[in-house]
Amino acid sequence: MLHSDPYWLVWRTGREPGFPPRFQHTSYAAARAEADLLARENRGTQYVVLETVSAHRAVDMEVVDLRPDRGIPF
């Protein structure tokens, strides 16, 4: 199953970009707060907030069991 909940990342840009983001924010406000904090701590460096807009995955086969649980304990 694809991850369908949106999330936001903070990315440092410029001539020497930082490491890839490791934290997925669950709200734009939280990501913006992190970007503000990082920008204040690193004056002159630009940070951008990135939002997920789609998810893609190629699947050769997916099997879904549609039989109801019959409550048999064995």
Biopython code that builds the backbone (N, CA, C, O; Angstrom):
import numpy as np
from Bio.PDB.StructureBuilder import StructureBuilder

atoms = [
    (1, "MET", "N", (0.841, -1.174, 0.000)),
    (1, "MET", "CA", (0.000, 0.000, 0.000)),
    (1, "MET", "C", (0.890, 1.243, 0.000)),
    (1, "MET", "O", (1.904, 1.298, 0.695)),
    (2, "LEU", "N", (0.499, 2.215, -0.775)),
    (2, "LEU", "CA", (1.254, 3.462, -0.845)),
    (2, "LEU", "C", (0.992, 4.334, 0.370)),
    (2, "LEU", "O", (-0.089, 4.309, 0.960)),
    (3, "HIS", "N", (1.997, 5.095, 0.724)),
    (3, "HIS", "CA", (1.861, 6.073, 1.798)),
    (3, "HIS", "C", (1.010, 7.213, 1.247)),
    (3, "HIS", "O", (1.454, 7.925, 0.347)),
    (4, "SER", "N", (-0.197, 7.400, 1.764)),
    (4, "SER", "CA", (-1.113, 8.373, 1.173)),
    (4, "SER", "C", (-1.269, 9.652, 1.985)),
    (4, "SER", "O", (-1.908, 10.594, 1.517)),
    (5, "ASP", "N", (-0.707, 9.711, 3.180)),
    (5, "ASP", "CA", (-0.815, 10.927, 3.975)),
    (5, "ASP", "C", (0.242, 11.929, 3.524)),
    (5, "ASP", "O", (1.407, 11.565, 3.368)),
    (6, "PRO", "N", (-0.144, 13.179, 3.312)),
    (6, "PRO", "CA", (0.852, 14.168, 2.893)),
    (6, "PRO", "C", (1.852, 14.452, 4.003)),
    (6, "PRO", "O", (1.543, 14.305, 5.186)),
    (7, "TYR", "N", (3.049, 14.858, 3.610)),
    (7, "TYR", "CA", (4.049, 15.285, 4.583)),
    (7, "TYR", "C", (4.925, 16.354, 3.946)),
    (7, "TYR", "O", (4.898, 16.554, 2.732)),
    (8, "TRP", "N", (5.697, 17.035, 4.779)),
    (8, "TRP", "CA", (6.531, 18.150, 4.350)),
    (8, "TRP", "C", (7.963, 17.917, 4.806)),
    (8, "TRP", "O", (8.202, 17.360, 5.877)),
    (9, "LEU", "N", (8.920, 18.352, 3.975)),
    (9, "LEU", "CA", (10.345, 18.235, 4.272)),
    (9, "LEU", "C", (10.978, 19.620, 4.216)),
    (9, "LEU", "O", (10.505, 20.498, 3.493)),
    (10, "VAL", "N", (12.044, 19.810, 4.978)),
    (10, "VAL", "CA", (12.810, 21.054, 4.925)),
    (10, "VAL", "C", (14.154, 20.732, 4.281)),
    (10, "VAL", "O", (14.845, 19.804, 4.702)),
    (11, "TRP", "N", (14.520, 21.503, 3.259)),
    (11, "TRP", "CA", (15.734, 21.249, 2.488)),
    (11, "TRP", "C", (16.585, 22.513, 2.426)),
    (11, "TRP", "O", (16.085, 23.600, 2.137)),
    (12, "ARG", "N", (17.869, 22.355, 2.699)),
    (12, "ARG", "CA", (18.804, 23.478, 2.574)),
    (12, "ARG", "C", (19.260, 23.577, 1.128)),
    (12, "ARG", "O", (19.675, 22.582, 0.534)),
    (13, "THR", "N", (19.185, 24.771, 0.563)),
    (13, "THR", "CA", (19.580, 24.973, -0.831)),
    (13, "THR", "C", (20.860, 25.795, -0.891)),
    (13, "THR", "O", (21.390, 26.222, 0.135)),
    (14, "GLY", "N", (21.340, 26.006, -2.093)),
    (14, "GLY", "CA", (22.522, 26.845, -2.277)),
    (14, "GLY", "C", (23.668, 26.075, -2.893)),
    (14, "GLY", "O", (23.500, 24.965, -3.399)),
    (15, "ARG", "N", (24.842, 26.693, -2.839)),
    (15, "ARG", "CA", (26.024, 26.092, -3.456)),
    (15, "ARG", "C", (26.468, 24.834, -2.740)),
    (15, "ARG", "O", (27.030, 23.932, -3.360)),
    (16, "GLU", "N", (26.223, 24.764, -1.451)),
    (16, "GLU", "CA", (26.603, 23.585, -0.677)),
    (16, "GLU", "C", (25.372, 23.040, 0.039)),
    (16, "GLU", "O", (25.212, 23.241, 1.243)),
    (17, "PRO", "N", (24.498, 22.347, -0.702)),
    (17, "PRO", "CA", (23.290, 21.831, -0.051)),
    (17, "PRO", "C", (23.643, 20.848, 1.061)),
    (17, "PRO", "O", (24.689, 20.200, 1.033)),
    (18, "GLY", "N", (22.763, 20.756, 2.021)),
    (18, "GLY", "CA", (23.003, 19.873, 3.161)),
    (18, "GLY", "C", (22.656, 18.431, 2.861)),
    (18, "GLY", "O", (22.419, 18.053, 1.713)),
    (19, "PHE", "N", (22.630, 17.647, 3.897)),
    (19, "PHE", "CA", (22.260, 16.241, 3.775)),
    (19, "PHE", "C", (20.769, 16.135, 3.465)),
    (19, "PHE", "O", (20.009, 17.056, 3.765)),
    (20, "PRO", "N", (20.345, 15.022, 2.867)),
    (20, "PRO", "CA", (18.911, 14.847, 2.602)),
    (20, "PRO", "C", (18.112, 14.900, 3.907)),
    (20, "PRO", "O", (18.587, 14.441, 4.946)),
    (21, "PRO", "N", (16.906, 15.458, 3.853)),
    (21, "PRO", "CA", (16.076, 15.525, 5.053)),
    (21, "PRO", "C", (15.771, 14.132, 5.589)),
    (21, "PRO", "O", (15.586, 13.182, 4.828)),
    (22, "ARG", "N", (15.724, 14.029, 6.914)),
    (22, "ARG", "CA", (15.418, 12.743, 7.541)),
    (22, "ARG", "C", (14.099, 12.772, 8.301)),
    (22, "ARG", "O", (13.613, 11.732, 8.746)),
    (23, "PHE", "N", (13.520, 13.956, 8.451)),
    (23, "PHE", "CA", (12.298, 14.068, 9.237)),
    (23, "PHE", "C", (11.137, 14.469, 8.345)),
    (23, "PHE", "O", (11.238, 15.422, 7.571)),
    (24, "GLN", "N", (10.027, 13.736, 8.455)),
    (24, "GLN", "CA", (8.816, 14.047, 7.707)),
    (24, "GLN", "C", (7.844, 14.751, 8.651)),
    (24, "GLN", "O", (7.360, 14.156, 9.614)),
    (25, "HIS", "N", (7.566, 16.015, 8.368)),
    (25, "HIS", "CA", (6.616, 16.772, 9.181)),
    (25, "HIS", "C", (5.193, 16.425, 8.759)),
    (25, "HIS", "O", (4.922, 16.240, 7.572)),
    (26, "THR", "N", (4.298, 16.339, 9.714)),
    (26, "THR", "CA", (2.902, 16.004, 9.411)),
    (26, "THR", "C", (2.059, 17.243, 9.138)),
    (26, "THR", "O", (0.870, 17.126, 8.840)),
    (27, "SER", "N", (2.657, 18.427, 9.235)),
    (27, "SER", "CA", (1.928, 19.653, 8.905)),
    (27, "SER", "C", (2.888, 20.664, 8.280)),
    (27, "SER", "O", (4.094, 20.649, 8.527)),
    (28, "TYR", "N", (2.309, 21.536, 7.466)),
    (28, "TYR", "CA", (3.091, 22.615, 6.863)),
    (28, "TYR", "C", (3.627, 23.541, 7.944)),
    (28, "TYR", "O", (4.765, 24.005, 7.867)),
    (29, "ALA", "N", (2.802, 23.808, 8.951)),
    (29, "ALA", "CA", (3.209, 24.718, 10.024)),
    (29, "ALA", "C", (4.458, 24.213, 10.741)),
    (29, "ALA", "O", (5.349, 25.000, 11.060)),
    (30, "ALA", "N", (4.529, 22.918, 10.994)),
    (30, "ALA", "CA", (5.698, 22.350, 11.679)),
    (30, "ALA", "C", (6.941, 22.453, 10.804)),
    (30, "ALA", "O", (8.024, 22.769, 11.296)),
    (31, "ALA", "N", (6.790, 22.188, 9.511)),
    (31, "ALA", "CA", (7.933, 22.284, 8.596)),
    (31, "ALA", "C", (8.389, 23.736, 8.468)),
    (31, "ALA", "O", (9.587, 24.016, 8.434)),
    (32, "ARG", "N", (7.445, 24.638, 8.399)),
    (32, "ARG", "CA", (7.800, 26.058, 8.301)),
    (32, "ARG", "C", (8.529, 26.523, 9.559)),
    (32, "ARG", "O", (9.487, 27.292, 9.476)),
    (33, "ALA", "N", (8.079, 26.058, 10.719)),
    (33, "ALA", "CA", (8.746, 26.427, 11.974)),
    (33, "ALA", "C", (10.191, 25.934, 11.975)),
    (33, "ALA", "O", (11.090, 26.647, 12.423)),
    (34, "GLU", "N", (10.421, 24.704, 11.469)),
    (34, "GLU", "CA", (11.791, 24.191, 11.402)),
    (34, "GLU", "C", (12.625, 25.022, 10.431)),
    (34, "GLU", "O", (13.772, 25.358, 10.726)),
    (35, "ALA", "N", (12.053, 25.355, 9.270)),
    (35, "ALA", "CA", (12.779, 26.161, 8.286)),
    (35, "ALA", "C", (13.135, 27.532, 8.865)),
    (35, "ALA", "O", (14.241, 28.028, 8.652)),
    (36, "ASP", "N", (12.201, 28.141, 9.594)),
    (36, "ASP", "CA", (12.475, 29.434, 10.239)),
    (36, "ASP", "C", (13.621, 29.309, 11.234)),
    (36, "ASP", "O", (14.527, 30.142, 11.254)),
    (37, "LEU", "N", (13.578, 28.272, 12.053)),
    (37, "LEU", "CA", (14.610, 28.055, 13.071)),
    (37, "LEU", "C", (15.983, 27.862, 12.424)),
    (37, "LEU", "O", (16.966, 28.480, 12.834)),
    (38, "LEU", "N", (16.039, 27.003, 11.415)),
    (38, "LEU", "CA", (17.310, 26.741, 10.741)),
    (38, "LEU", "C", (17.852, 27.990, 10.054)),
    (38, "LEU", "O", (19.055, 28.247, 10.087)),
    (39, "ALA", "N", (16.965, 28.765, 9.432)),
    (39, "ALA", "CA", (17.401, 29.991, 8.754)),
    (39, "ALA", "C", (17.959, 30.999, 9.760)),
    (39, "ALA", "O", (18.941, 31.685, 9.473)),
    (40, "ARG", "N", (17.341, 31.089, 10.925)),
    (40, "ARG", "CA", (17.843, 32.008, 11.956)),
    (40, "ARG", "C", (19.208, 31.556, 12.482)),
    (40, "ARG", "O", (20.082, 32.378, 12.759)),
    (41, "GLU", "N", (19.374, 30.245, 12.615)),
    (41, "GLU", "CA", (20.637, 29.704, 13.123)),
    (41, "GLU", "C", (21.751, 29.755, 12.082)),
    (41, "GLU", "O", (22.931, 29.731, 12.433)),
    (42, "ASN", "N", (21.385, 29.826, 10.811)),
    (42, "ASN", "CA", (22.358, 29.794, 9.715)),
    (42, "ASN", "C", (22.092, 30.965, 8.769)),
    (42, "ASN", "O", (21.692, 30.769, 7.622)),
    (43, "ARG", "N", (22.315, 32.155, 9.252)),
    (43, "ARG", "CA", (22.015, 33.378, 8.489)),
    (43, "ARG", "C", (22.657, 33.331, 7.103)),
    (43, "ARG", "O", (23.814, 32.944, 6.942)),
    (44, "GLY", "N", (21.863, 33.739, 6.107)),
    (44, "GLY", "CA", (22.339, 33.769, 4.730)),
    (44, "GLY", "C", (22.094, 32.475, 3.973)),
    (44, "GLY", "O", (22.239, 32.439, 2.751)),
    (45, "THR", "N", (21.726, 31.415, 4.677)),
    (45, "THR", "CA", (21.447, 30.130, 4.034)),
    (45, "THR", "C", (19.945, 30.010, 3.816)),
    (45, "THR", "O", (19.153, 30.345, 4.697)),
    (46, "GLN", "N", (19.564, 29.532, 2.645)),
    (46, "GLN", "CA", (18.147, 29.397, 2.315)),
    (46, "GLN", "C", (17.655, 27.983, 2.603)),
    (46, "GLN", "O", (18.330, 27.002, 2.288)),
    (47, "TYR", "N", (16.487, 27.892, 3.197)),
    (47, "TYR", "CA", (15.811, 26.621, 3.447)),
    (47, "TYR", "C", (14.451, 26.673, 2.775)),
    (47, "TYR", "O", (13.752, 27.683, 2.853)),
    (48, "VAL", "N", (14.078, 25.593, 2.119)),
    (48, "VAL", "CA", (12.777, 25.530, 1.452)),
    (48, "VAL", "C", (11.947, 24.421, 2.080)),
    (48, "VAL", "O", (12.480, 23.435, 2.588)),
    (49, "VAL", "N", (10.634, 24.603, 2.036)),
    (49, "VAL", "CA", (9.697, 23.594, 2.535)),
    (49, "VAL", "C", (9.116, 22.892, 1.315)),
    (49, "VAL", "O", (8.554, 23.533, 0.427)),
    (50, "LEU", "N", (9.254, 21.576, 1.280)),
    (50, "LEU", "CA", (8.767, 20.758, 0.167)),
    (50, "LEU", "C", (7.561, 19.951, 0.623)),
    (50, "LEU", "O", (7.554, 19.399, 1.723)),
    (51, "GLU", "N", (6.534, 19.884, -0.232)),
    (51, "GLU", "CA", (5.312, 19.134, 0.084)),
    (51, "GLU", "C", (5.175, 17.948, -0.864)),
    (51, "GLU", "O", (5.451, 18.068, -2.058)),
    (52, "THR", "N", (4.752, 16.811, -0.337)),
    (52, "THR", "CA", (4.467, 15.670, -1.205)),
    (52, "THR", "C", (3.194, 15.975, -1.989)),
    (52, "THR", "O", (2.227, 16.507, -1.445)),
    (53, "VAL", "N", (3.211, 15.635, -3.261)),
    (53, "VAL", "CA", (2.031, 15.869, -4.089)),
    (53, "VAL", "C", (1.519, 14.594, -4.744)),
    (53, "VAL", "O", (0.371, 14.546, -5.186)),
    (54, "SER", "N", (2.350, 13.563, -4.814)),
    (54, "SER", "CA", (1.899, 12.287, -5.367)),
    (54, "SER", "C", (2.864, 11.188, -4.941)),
    (54, "SER", "O", (3.996, 11.454, -4.537)),
    (55, "ALA", "N", (2.390, 9.948, -5.040)),
    (55, "ALA", "CA", (3.218, 8.778, -4.723)),
    (55, "ALA", "C", (3.077, 7.785, -5.872)),
    (55, "ALA", "O", (1.983, 7.589, -6.402)),
    (56, "HIS", "N", (4.177, 7.168, -6.249)),
    (56, "HIS", "CA", (4.174, 6.260, -7.403)),
    (56, "HIS", "C", (4.877, 4.962, -7.035)),
    (56, "HIS", "O", (5.892, 4.965, -6.338)),
    (57, "ARG", "N", (4.322, 3.855, -7.512)),
    (57, "ARG", "CA", (4.945, 2.561, -7.266)),
    (57, "ARG", "C", (4.470, 1.596, -8.344)),
    (57, "ARG", "O", (3.275, 1.519, -8.629)),
    (58, "ALA", "N", (5.395, 0.864, -8.938)),
    (58, "ALA", "CA", (5.047, -0.179, -9.894)),
    (58, "ALA", "C", (4.860, -1.479, -9.121)),
    (58, "ALA", "O", (5.697, -1.840, -8.294)),
    (59, "VAL", "N", (3.769, -2.175, -9.387)),
    (59, "VAL", "CA", (3.465, -3.416, -8.679)),
    (59, "VAL", "C", (3.213, -4.507, -9.712)),
    (59, "VAL", "O", (2.357, -4.366, -10.586)),
    (60, "ASP", "N", (3.973, -5.601, -9.598)),
    (60, "ASP", "CA", (3.760, -6.715, -10.514)),
    (60, "ASP", "C", (2.514, -7.505, -10.142)),
    (60, "ASP", "O", (1.735, -7.891, -11.014)),
    (61, "MET", "N", (2.325, -7.744, -8.856)),
    (61, "MET", "CA", (1.149, -8.481, -8.408)),
    (61, "MET", "C", (0.828, -8.088, -6.983)),
    (61, "MET", "O", (1.715, -7.930, -6.144)),
    (62, "GLU", "N", (-0.448, -7.936, -6.730)),
    (62, "GLU", "CA", (-0.915, -7.676, -5.379)),
    (62, "GLU", "C", (-2.090, -8.606, -5.137)),
    (62, "GLU", "O", (-3.031, -8.639, -5.930)),
    (63, "VAL", "N", (-2.044, -9.364, -4.043)),
    (63, "VAL", "CA", (-3.107, -10.312, -3.712)),
    (63, "VAL", "C", (-3.825, -9.816, -2.471)),
    (63, "VAL", "O", (-3.194, -9.500, -1.462)),
    (64, "VAL", "N", (-5.148, -9.748, -2.550)),
    (64, "VAL", "CA", (-5.968, -9.333, -1.419)),
    (64, "VAL", "C", (-6.928, -10.467, -1.107)),
    (64, "VAL", "O", (-7.693, -10.884, -1.976)),
    (65, "ASP", "N", (-6.900, -10.978, 0.129)),
    (65, "ASP", "CA", (-7.797, -12.056, 0.555)),
    (65, "ASP", "C", (-9.157, -11.444, 0.865)),
    (65, "ASP", "O", (-9.279, -10.636, 1.786)),
    (66, "LEU", "N", (-10.166, -11.821, 0.112)),
    (66, "LEU", "CA", (-11.499, -11.259, 0.274)),
    (66, "LEU", "C", (-12.437, -12.154, 1.074)),
    (66, "LEU", "O", (-13.606, -11.820, 1.271)),
    (67, "ARG", "N", (-11.921, -13.295, 1.536)),
    (67, "ARG", "CA", (-12.777, -14.195, 2.315)),
    (67, "ARG", "C", (-12.977, -13.636, 3.714)),
    (67, "ARG", "O", (-12.026, -13.169, 4.341)),
    (68, "PRO", "N", (-14.201, -13.682, 4.201)),
    (68, "PRO", "CA", (-14.432, -13.199, 5.568)),
    (68, "PRO", "C", (-13.822, -14.146, 6.593)),
    (68, "PRO", "O", (-13.704, -15.348, 6.358)),
    (69, "ASP", "N", (-13.443, -13.590, 7.717)),
    (69, "ASP", "CA", (-12.932, -14.398, 8.821)),
    (69, "ASP", "C", (-14.093, -15.206, 9.378)),
    (69, "ASP", "O", (-15.105, -14.636, 9.788)),
    (70, "ARG", "N", (-13.958, -16.526, 9.397)),
    (70, "ARG", "CA", (-15.058, -17.387, 9.846)),
    (70, "ARG", "C", (-15.009, -17.650, 11.338)),
    (70, "ARG", "O", (-15.844, -18.386, 11.864)),
    (71, "GLY", "N", (-14.050, -17.062, 12.025)),
    (71, "GLY", "CA", (-13.984, -17.226, 13.465)),
    (71, "GLY", "C", (-13.525, -18.599, 13.915)),
    (71, "GLY", "O", (-13.662, -18.930, 15.093)),
    (72, "ILE", "N", (-12.985, -19.408, 13.017)),
    (72, "ILE", "CA", (-12.492, -20.735, 13.379)),
    (72, "ILE", "C", (-11.100, -20.560, 13.976)),
    (72, "ILE", "O", (-10.220, -20.007, 13.318)),
    (73, "PRO", "N", (-10.880, -21.020, 15.212)),
    (73, "PRO", "CA", (-9.617, -20.758, 15.901)),
    (73, "PRO", "C", (-8.450, -21.636, 15.473)),
    (73, "PRO", "O", (-7.404, -21.603, 16.122)),
    (74, "PHE", "N", (-8.585, -22.415, 14.415)),
    (74, "PHE", "CA", (-7.472, -23.266, 13.992)),
    (74, "PHE", "C", (-7.241, -23.148, 12.520)),
    (74, "PHE", "O", (-6.341, -23.794, 11.983)),
]
sb = StructureBuilder()
sb.init_structure("model")
sb.init_model(0)
sb.init_chain("A")
sb.init_seg("    ")
for serial, (resi, resn, name, xyz) in enumerate(atoms, 1):
    if name == "N":
        sb.init_residue(resn, " ", resi, " ")
    sb.init_atom(name, np.array(xyz, "f"), 0.0, 1.0, " ", f" {name:<3s}", serial, name[0])
structure = sb.get_structure()
